[in-house]
Amino acid sequence: MAISDDDLDRLGRCVELARTALDDGDEPFGSILVDAAGQTLFEDRNRVSGGDATQHPEFAIARWAAANLMPAERAGATVYTSGEHCPMCAAAHAWVGLGRIAYATSSAQLTQWLAEWGAPPPPVATLPINAVAPGVVVDGPAPAYADTMKSLYETKFRA
């Protein structure tokens, strides 16, 4: 499935959440969970500045979905996110049985930009989602958001 105009609108909300995270001193990542009918059920942003590096929005979505949705509802939902899931979040997504993922920028893009800026790489390998969760339908990146996300990442990560 290609990224649609509706997907781009939802990814735009994720980029807004990423900007909010950055403005609050966190890493610029934001995500939303949308049900099969197109209703946003949950949204969050990165919250790692408090010292817990697992406070990713995609991980929060997986936990929320496991506690609040039936398995069929989880399978029919889509997670939209400003940046491709890390391995921890991809695993959580698959373990709780969430459906499709659409992302604005890829882990490969972020890795390339970090190298350009002389920033240290993340402590965990930047694997594509399907290397961790091979059964998940994944769409991305969305080139329309590359420049905006690169700018947000640069503000936070440039050495």
Residue pairs with C-beta under 8 A, 6 or more apart in sequence:
1 100
1 137
1 139
2 139
3 11
3 102
3 139
3 140
3 142
6 38
7 80
7 102
7 139
7 142
8 142
8 144
10 32
10 34
10 40
10 78
10 80
10 102
11 80
11 81
11 82
11 102
11 103
11 104
11 142
11 145
12 145
13 30
13 32
13 40
13 43
13 80
14 30
14 31
14 32
14 80
14 81
14 82
14 104
15 30
15 82
15 104
15 145
15 148
15 149
15 152
16 30
17 29
17 30
17 31
17 32
17 43
17 44
17 45
17 57
17 82
18 28
18 29
18 30
18 45
18 46
18 82
18 83
18 149
18 152
19 28
19 30
19 152
20 30
20 45
21 27
21 28
21 29
21 30
21 45
21 46
21 47
22 28
22 152
22 155
22 156
24 45
24 49
25 49
26 45
26 46
26 47
26 48
26 49
27 46
27 48
27 49
27 156
27 157
28 46
28 82
28 83
28 149
28 152
28 153
28 155
28 156
29 45
29 46
29 56
29 57
29 58
29 81
29 82
29 83
30 43
30 44
30 45
30 46
30 57
30 81
30 82
31 43
31 44
31 45
31 57
31 58
31 60
31 61
31 79
31 80
31 81
31 82
32 40
32 42
32 43
32 61
32 79
32 80
32 81
33 40
33 41
33 42
33 43
33 61
33 64
33 65
33 77
33 78
33 79
33 80
33 98
34 40
34 41
34 77
34 78
34 79
34 80
35 41
35 73
35 76
35 77
36 73
36 76
36 77
41 64
41 65
41 68
41 69
41 77
42 60
42 61
42 64
42 65
42 68
43 57
44 57
44 60
44 61
45 57
46 55
46 56
46 57
47 55
47 57
47 60
48 54
48 55
48 56
53 123
54 88
56 86
56 88
56 89
57 81
58 79
58 81
58 85
58 86
58 89
58 92
58 93
59 88
59 89
59 92
61 79
61 93
61 98
62 89
62 92
62 93
62 95
62 96
62 98
63 92
63 96
65 73
65 74
65 77
65 96
65 98
66 74
66 96
69 77
71 97
74 96
74 97
74 98
74 99
75 97
75 98
75 99
76 99
77 98
77 99
77 100
78 99
78 100
78 101
78 102
79 85
79 93
79 98
79 99
79 100
79 101
79 102
80 101
80 102
80 103
81 101
81 102
81 103
81 104
82 103
82 104
82 105
82 145
82 149
83 103
83 104
83 105
83 106
83 107
83 110
83 149
84 103
84 105
84 106
84 107
84 110
84 128
84 129
84 140
84 141
85 93
85 101
85 103
85 129
85 132
86 107
86 122
86 124
86 126
87 124
87 125
87 127
87 131
87 132
88 124
90 127
90 129
90 132
90 133
90 136
91 132
91 133
93 101
93 129
93 133
93 136
94 132
94 133
94 135
94 136
98 136
99 136
99 137
100 136
100 137
100 138
100 139
101 129
101 136
101 137
101 138
101 139
101 140
102 138
102 139
102 140
102 142
103 138
103 139
103 140
103 141
103 142
104 140
104 141
104 142
104 145
104 146
104 149
105 140
105 141
105 142
105 145
105 146
105 149
105 150
105 153
106 128
106 140
106 141
107 126
107 127
107 128
108 126
108 128
109 141
109 146
109 149
109 150
110 126
110 153
111 121
111 126
113 150
113 153
113 154
113 157
114 120
114 121
114 122
114 153
114 157
115 121
117 154
117 157
117 158
117 159
118 158
118 159
119 157
119 158
119 159
120 159
128 138
129 136
129 138
130 136
130 138
